């Protein structure tokens, strides 16, 4: 039924009309009721009629003059959690964990608890208690946050470790569709993680070792295996004092069992392996008899051991070039970047000029003082000038270029030109040691440069996902925390891959930030509650399309 205006006797009438089909199936209309002359109906009468009809439809809205004002509840973020939930299910992580954590004894949803901990790492990394505060500000589709408590989260972490092997195997099956047919190379690297707290427990993972962050001793080490495009495949935790070479074989053996890896090439940064460990690396043999290939960056401090290789090759002057040589039966690849060399040379010269200018000022002040020219303030001394200048040189790490002396209580300094010339010969050089003889020299350099992506993965873990510091002390809780952060890194990398494929001008963090503006709004008017979502912009809709997920729907929240 609907309302129609009809003419009769020169006047307009408002009538209620119904459509129906006659015996021949043709559409007809008939008048049900006459509501009155249109010129005699005022706005109040029409609104009253509408309100009366709404009472029978269940959508009555009290009028403002009834003394009932709308009560607005706090808006809750829904954009990022909707996107992550859709992606979580698309990757199959939800069904995988629901099956692995299925238990008749547990009275809460373990998969939902894991999902909350992973999403919190990506949206607003907090402690497990902080996660509950975060839940008060967001809506996670399919999860009632009021039913999740801190003990639930800790018990879920214990359940994760009880099903650890099954979860690792199921996760590898979920990752296979994301990989190429055959993974030609994997990258492995280590980073150190800080753990707070003291005391000792059985099978304690916490051991003091050298920290890669220079912020105190490490307490445990995280090993991470990634593909060339940055997709994480596996991880493992080791004690903080473990020898780095000893972590390689167990990790690689497990990856070979789970993924179709065609060839194992260990690509290592300067900090992973020292040259003293190369012989140990060459002795490692996989279970199927395969030897490990490696591409190892030579630390800059060891370039002097390769001076013969570096000085013995000539490079093109204005363009990047790659040359190779041999040393002790191993292949040495040397890459030269003129632009990078120019930047390094100018930076060094600029700092050197600043230090020389400081030394000259100190020496001139002393000479003027000896000539009887005094200045206001405390009298200068050669020993004081020496201490100040030597400290500046040391803090700039320029001791090899500037020699500071105090002979017969007289301050002097000189620039070591031969050392400066040697450093300038090494500017823009990257020295790689490898046993992969079947690759072109340019391919060796390209594969090493791809290692930068795994370093970015570690930065995401530490800066965005905030894997550290860890406040758990039980070994299984520490491992469960690492697994949660690994799942967060996996989702981060999948999002980054989809953004790159569509050439989106956003990082993952920026994309999630833009989606935070999508919120769930609720208003109470009388005895009825109305819910709605923030109207989405074209940019936000494009982000959902880029991520290959549906846009938020109020009925699903």
NORJOSUL-V986534 format. One record per helix or strand of 3 or more residues. SS is the DSSP state (2 for helix, 1 for strand). FROM is the first residue (numbers start at 0). TO is the last residue. If there is no record, write none. Layout:
# NORJOSUL-V986534
<<SS;FROM;TO> <SS;FROM;TO>>
This chain:
# NORJOSUL-V986534
<<1;1;7> <1;10;20> <1;26;36> <2;42;56> <2;63;65> <2;78;89> <2;92;99> <2;109;122> <2;127;134> <2;144;146> <2;149;161> <2;163;175> <1;185;192> <1;219;226> <1;231;238> <2;245;257> <1;264;267> <2;274;282> <1;292;296> <2;299;310> <1;320;326> <1;329;335> <2;337;369> <2;381;394> <1;401;406> <1;409;414> <2;416;425> <1;428;433> <2;440;448> <2;451;463> <2;474;500> <2;507;514> <1;518;524> <1;527;532> <2;537;545> <2;553;555>>
